[in-house]
Amino acid sequence: MTIPSSTSPAVRAYLYAQLTAQLQQDPNETTASLLVCYDEPGPNQPDDIVSIGKVQRQIGVNSLVGGGGAGWLDERYTVEIEIDVYRGNDDPQYVYQRASDLADAVISVIRTDPSLGGNVLTARPHTSTHDVSWDDKHMGRHATVVIEVECFQRI
């Protein structure tokens, strides 16, 4: 009997590939570069960062299929995508707008293919939070957006 694995690794890889291919650098800030990464970025921390991070998973019984093989379980999980935009000035609306534009582009990737490349039955943007604050040294502004993408699949 083959026991299916969680689809979350494939979903993270799909999101990484799509976001890397589709997100664009800020056309109004030629010095601001963009990084798409898994989890927390390493030492390379440009002004615009989109990280595909934490997965929170719930597993439930769908139906009894033989001895618990394929199709026995449902998995529902969220993938957290965090956007961090920094600009070295005091323009909170601009950094908020740039972070919102990136958030809309992330959500567009999900809406374009709600199966996320055939990896899940359904995916949808579930929640998002937006915040703007001074950086630790008060040299500029950070806008952060956290998007939770809800995924559902039978395994």
C-alpha positions in Angstrom: 0.0 0.0 0.0 1.3 3.4 -0.9 0.8 6.1 1.7 0.8 9.6 0.1 2.9 12.4 1.6 1.9 15.9 2.5 1.6 18.2 -0.5 3.0 21.2 1.4 6.7 20.8 0.2 5.4 20.8 -3.4 3.2 23.8 -2.8 6.1 25.8 -1.3 8.2 24.9 -4.3 5.4 25.9 -6.7 4.9 29.2 -4.9 8.7 29.9 -5.0 9.0 29.2 -8.7 5.9 31.3 -9.6 6.8 34.2 -7.4 10.4 34.2 -8.6 9.2 34.3 -12.2 6.4 36.8 -11.8 7.3 39.4 -9.2 9.0 42.5 -10.5 11.4 45.0 -9.0 10.0 48.4 -8.0 9.9 50.4 -11.2 10.0 53.7 -9.2 13.1 52.8 -7.1 15.9 51.6 -9.3 18.2 51.0 -6.4 15.7 48.7 -4.6 16.2 45.0 -5.5 13.8 42.1 -4.8 14.4 38.7 -3.2 12.1 35.8 -3.1 13.2 33.2 -0.6 12.2 30.3 1.6 11.8 31.2 5.3 13.9 33.9 6.8 16.4 35.5 4.4 20.1 35.1 4.9 22.6 37.9 4.9 21.4 39.1 1.5 18.6 41.4 2.6 17.5 43.8 -0.2 14.8 46.4 0.2 12.0 44.1 -1.0 11.8 40.6 0.4 9.1 38.0 -0.2 9.5 34.9 2.0 7.6 31.7 1.8 7.5 30.4 5.3 5.6 28.6 8.0 3.2 25.8 7.3 0.4 25.1 9.8 -1.3 21.8 9.0 -4.5 20.1 10.1 -5.2 16.5 9.2 -8.7 14.9 9.3 -10.2 11.6 8.3 -12.1 11.8 5.0 -13.3 8.2 4.8 -12.2 4.7 5.6 -10.4 3.4 2.6 -9.1 -0.1 3.1 -6.2 0.2 5.6 -5.8 4.0 5.6 -4.2 4.3 2.2 -4.6 7.0 -0.4 -7.7 9.2 0.0 -8.2 8.3 3.7 -7.0 11.7 5.0 -7.8 15.3 4.3 -5.0 17.8 4.8 -5.8 21.5 5.3 -3.0 23.8 5.9 -1.9 27.4 5.6 1.3 28.6 4.0 2.5 31.9 5.3 4.0 34.4 2.9 5.7 37.4 4.4 6.5 40.6 2.5 8.9 43.1 3.9 9.5 46.4 2.1 12.1 49.0 3.3 12.7 52.5 2.1 15.2 54.8 3.6 12.9 57.8 3.9 9.8 58.9 5.8 7.1 58.0 3.3 4.9 55.5 5.0 2.3 55.6 2.2 4.8 54.7 -0.4 6.2 51.7 1.4 2.6 50.6 2.2 1.7 50.9 -1.4 4.7 48.9 -2.6 4.0 46.2 0.0 0.3 46.1 -1.1 1.3 45.9 -4.8 3.5 42.9 -4.0 0.7 41.3 -1.9 -1.7 41.8 -4.8 0.8 40.1 -7.1 1.2 37.1 -4.7 -2.6 36.8 -4.5 -2.8 37.0 -8.3 -0.5 33.9 -8.6 -2.9 32.0 -6.3 -6.0 33.2 -8.1 -4.6 32.4 -11.5 -4.2 28.7 -10.6 -6.1 27.7 -7.4 -4.8 24.2 -7.7 -1.2 25.5 -7.4 0.1 23.6 -10.3 -2.2 20.6 -9.6 -0.7 20.1 -6.1 -3.9 20.7 -4.2 -7.7 20.5 -4.8 -8.1 24.1 -3.8 -6.0 27.0 -2.5 -7.1 30.5 -1.6 -5.8 33.6 0.0 -7.2 33.3 3.5 -6.0 36.3 5.5 -3.6 39.2 5.3 -2.2 41.8 7.7 -0.5 45.0 6.7 1.7 47.1 9.0 4.1 50.1 8.5 6.7 51.1 11.1 10.1 52.8 11.5 13.1 50.5 11.2 15.1 49.9 14.4 17.6 52.8 13.7 14.9 55.2 12.5 16.6 55.5 9.1 13.5 54.6 7.1 10.2 52.7 7.0 9.3 49.1 6.8 6.0 47.8 5.5 5.2 44.2 6.3 2.4 42.1 4.9 1.7 38.6 6.1 -0.6 36.5 3.8 -1.9 33.2 4.8 -2.7 30.9 1.9 -5.2 28.1 2.8 -4.7 24.8 0.9 -6.8 21.6 0.8 -6.0 18.2 -0.5 -6.9 14.6 0.0 -4.0 12.3 0.8 
